[in-house]
Amino acid sequence: MLQFDRVMLVVDGFRLQADWSVPAGARVAVIGPSGAGKSTLLSAVAGFLAPHSGRVLWQGTDLGPLDPGARPVTILFQDQNLFPHLTLTQNLGLGLRPDLRLSVDQTAQVAQVLDRVGLSGMGTRKPAQLSGGQIGRASLARALLRARPVLLLDEPFAALGPALKAEMLALVAEVAAETGALVMMVTHDPKDALAFAELTVLVADGVAQAPRDTAALFADPPEALRDYLG
């Protein structure tokens, strides 16, 4: 279970509250106006922002003392987190060994994961040699390789067209099912939330509201969500 225990996040005078939990393995959309604090919420889980007060817990353990790399979390940003000067194999290998001195077994493991996401034989390519969809697949391959129990998506597929974005979300669902990961996905698109997430967190007016059933939330949206949807 991921729990926000009376959390207050403060960034340059902006304040965001959260006090709720979601179960392990859940798929959760995070939606709300630009600047409302969606990415801020994910940053608190990933360890890039310490709560002003309260605690973020995973399975009852306070994540506060843990550095980002030590947390049970993988996060994908819009830029996909890939280093342009490294090959795909090297980019993925960083998740196994920061010094990139991969063993034969680890190199084989990377190759197997690339094959799993449809990038077989592309391990020697650099990000500039890939399409947007292939870069998305590579980022998901790293998430699959790390197999962390919490996967955070900060709109990594926002620049993709509708068909390719739908394909990437389906692949995320497959990766989450294989690893049992809890997925929290920031999105501006209600269609993505409805297609992917059983629960949705509305972030508005300084509050990350408790998760609600996605279909029920959009069928009867509160005023803040109606204002956002227009």
Buried (B, 14 or more C-beta within 10 A) or exposed (E): EBBBBEBBBBEEEEEBBBBBBBEEBBBBBBBBBEEBBBBBBBBBBBBEBEBEEBBBBBEEEEBEEBEEEEBBBBBBBBEBBBEEEBBBBBBBBBBBEEEEEBEEEBBEBBBEBBBBBBBEEBBEBBBEEBEBBBBBBBBBBBBBBBBBBBBBBBBBBEBBEEEBBBBBBEBBBBBBEEBEBBBBBBBBBBEBBBBBBBBBBBBBBEBBBBBBEBEEBBEEBEEBBEEBEE
